[in-house]
């Protein structure tokens, strides 16, 4: 069976959506829709580590890639031990930071991920099976969302073990003093620099957008790790559309 990491490395278009609500039923519903993966936002969402297990269980066979709250060993280790298929790490601005992320995500001898017993290991019942395959299967995604990351993107893209780079255009624009101006020529040039460097290094690219129209230009450029909208926008948008139609 082809793993999510293999599909990512094969540059398949993998369409997911963002889970921001710490209610397992939300992840379960979205998994039933048929998304290729779910982006669980533990950076901005109200997730404690105790919430993640329930979210990942509810998602069933749909791979969940969790954006960790912090770029440190403890956050990465605890997230992976909960059974996440991988991690998304925000604000990775140097190759040295990217290498540390990989190190914390891989068991020895490829890294220094701590060894424990968690949901990922079948609570100990499938410990050996998990540790034997984790280095091959766990997905490591770093975010390029700061001008410093843009300036260092060639080196970041060459770090062994980085599976994809997820562009953050809004935070990138803010770091350039142009908050929200993602069509500004300087911001567009920075995005183009990330795109060119990653494609030259054969590193898959990811992007978040609230609509098909916002995502289409990136898909057309070859971005393959796609995050379409969020749970809350789906809920609010569909409810607003029906309410308006019935009142009209």
N, C-alpha and C positions, 0 to 999 in steps of 0.2 A: 504493500500500500504506500502510495506517495505521501510523504509528510508535508506539512504546511511549509516548512523551511525549504524543502526541495522545490515545491511549487513556486515559492518566492524567488529562489535562485534561478529557476527556469524562466523568470520574468513573465509568469502568467498574470493576467489581470485579476487581482484579488480584491473583491468589493466587500467592504465592511461598513459598519456604522459605529458611532460612539455611544457608550453606555455611561451615563453620568449619575443615574439614580441608584442608590444602594438597596434596591428592591429586587430580589431574585426573579420574581415573575417578569420583570421588564426584560432581563437578559434571556429568559426562557422564551418569551414571545418573539423577540428579535431573532433568536436562533431558529425558531420554527419558520420564519419568513424565508430562510435559505441563504442568508449572507455567508460569504466564504469565511469571515472572521468577525470578531467583535473587538473594538478598541475600548478597553475599560479604563476610564480616566481617574486614576487614584492620585493624580497631581492636583486637579482642580475640583474633582468630585468629592462628596462627603464620605469617602471610604476609609474605614479603619481596616487594619489587617484582618480582623475577625470577620469583616463583611465579605472579603474576597472569596473565601471558601464557598460560601453559599451562592455567590454570583457565578463562580466557575462551575459548580455542580449544576446549577440551573441551565447553563448554556449547553450542557450535554456534550455532544461530539463537535460542536462548533469551536474552533480554536479561539482562545482569548489571549490577546496581547495587551498587557497591562502597562499603562504609563505610570511609572513609579513617582512617588512624591519627592524623592531626593536622589541625587547621584552619589549614593554611598553603598558600601558593602551590605549593611544591615537591611536596607530597603530592598535591594536586589535579591538578596538571599531569601528573605522572608516571602517575597512575592513569588519567586520560583518554587519554593517549597510548598506553596498553596496549590500548585499545579498549573500555573500559567504556562501557556505555550511559548511565551517569550515576553520580552520587556521592550518598552519604548522609554528612552531616557532623554529628558528635556535638557536644553542648554548645554549641549556638548560642543565646546568651542575650540578645542585643541585635539591634536592627535594623541597627546598624553592622556587626556580625559577619556577619549574613546578606548584606548588600550586598557585603562583601568576598568571601564565598564565590562569589557570582554573578560578580563581577568576574574572579576567577581561573578561572572555568569557561567564559567567553565570549571569543571572539576579538574584536579591535577591529573596528568602533568601539563594540561593546556592552560590551566588557570589556578585559582585558589578559592573556588567556591566552597564554603563550609559544608560539611556533611552532616545531615540530620535526618530525622524521620518526620515526614509530613504527609499531606494529602497526595503530593506528587509521587511519593514512594509507596502508595497504597497503605499508608500508615505503618510501613515496615513489612507488609506482606509481599510487596513486589520491589523491595529495596534494590536488589542487585540488578534486576531488569532495568530499572529506571536509571541508576547511575551508569550502567553500561551504554546507554543510548542517549543520555541527556546532552552530552557535548555535541552530538550529531543533530539533535532535534530542536534544541532551544534556540529561539529566534532573538537576535539582538539588533534593535533598531535605535539609531541615534537621531536626535532632532537638530536640524540646522535652522536656527531661529534667532540668530544674532549676527551682526556684521563681523564679529570676530570669527565665527564659524565659517562665514563666507571667505574671509581672508585666509583661513587655514584648510579650506575644503579639500584641496588636492591631497594634503597629508592625511586628513581624516579618512578619506575614501580609500586610502591604501592600507589602513590598519587591518591586519588579519582578524577575521572573526566578526567584522561588521557586516550584517546581512542586508541592511537597507538604510537609507537616509530619508527621514521624513521632514519635508520642508514646512516651516512655520512662517508664512508670509506676514501675518499681522505683527507678531513679536519682532520679526526681522525689521519691518518698517518702523516700529517703535524704537528699536536700537539705533536706527539711522536718523532719528529726530523727525520721522514722517509717519506718525501713528495712523494706521488705517489707510494710508495712501499707497495701496499695493499696485496701483497703475502708474505711480511716479516713475519716470525714466530711470532714476538711480536705483530704485527698488527692483524694477524689472531687470536691470542689468545685473544686480546681485543675484537674483533668482536664476537668471540665465547662466551665471558663473557656476552656481551649484549644479545646475542641470548638466552642463558640459563636463564638469569634472567627474561627476558620478557616472555618467554614461561612458566616459573615456576609461574609467576604472572598472566598468561592468558591474556597478553597484546599483541595485534597484532603487527607484525613487518613489516616495510616498507623498500624498497631499491630502489635506482636509478641505472640504467645501460644503456649503449649505445647500447647494442645488446642482443639478446636472449641468446647467449653463456655466456655473463657476468652475466645475471640475473638467468640463470637456476640453479646454485648451491644454490642460496638463496631460490628460489621457492621450490627446493627439500627439503630444511630444514624447510619449513613451512611458509616462509615469504608470506604475502598475500596482502599487499598494494604495488603494483608494479608500478614503473615509468619507462616506456620504451622509452628512447631516448628523443629528443626535436624537436620542430618545425623546428629550423634552420638546425639540422642534417638531418631530413627527406628531407627538401628542397634541401640542398646542396648535400646530398648523392644521391638522385634520379636524380638530374640534372647531376651530375658527371658521374653516371653510364650510362645514355643515351648518353651523349656526347662522352664518351669513346667508347661505342658500335658503334655509327655512324661513328666515325673517323676510327675505326679499320676495 
